[in-house]
Amino acid sequence: MQRVRLKNIHLSNQLKRIEQTLRQKEELAEGLHLIDFEQLKIENQVGDISNWLASTSSNRQPGGGHGQAGLRGSGGGGMTRLVCEAAV
């Protein structure tokens, strides 16, 4: 009978350790998703800056570019796309 009790205690402790490890891994996974989302936001911002730089350099060339009207729309559209992708 004592063996069965010891085995039960051992299994209970093992279950607690495994559940704790699982909770830690879930918390880590949640943090990684946040980091991935932040990385996407940074990449999107860099893309918007690159587009803006390309637009401004084409504005400087004779006959190139779309004027200032093309620059106004380039800032927020990318962020909307990012939020939609992240929600999926």
C-alpha positions, 0 to 999 in steps of 0.5 A: 500500500505504501508503494502505491501512495509513493507512486501517486505522490511521484505522479502528482509531482510530475504532473505539476512540473509538466503543467508548469512547463506547459504554462511557461511555454504558452507564455513564451509563445504569446511573447513571440507572437507580440515580437513577430507583430512588432517586427512586422510593424517595423518592416512595414514602416521601413517599407513606407519610408522606402516608398516615400524616398522613392517618391521624393527622388522621382519628384526631383527628376524632370517629369517624374513623380506624382507631386505631393498628392501621392505622398499623403496616401503612402503613410497609413495604408500599409499599417491598415494592411498589417493589422488585417494580416495580424488579425488572421 
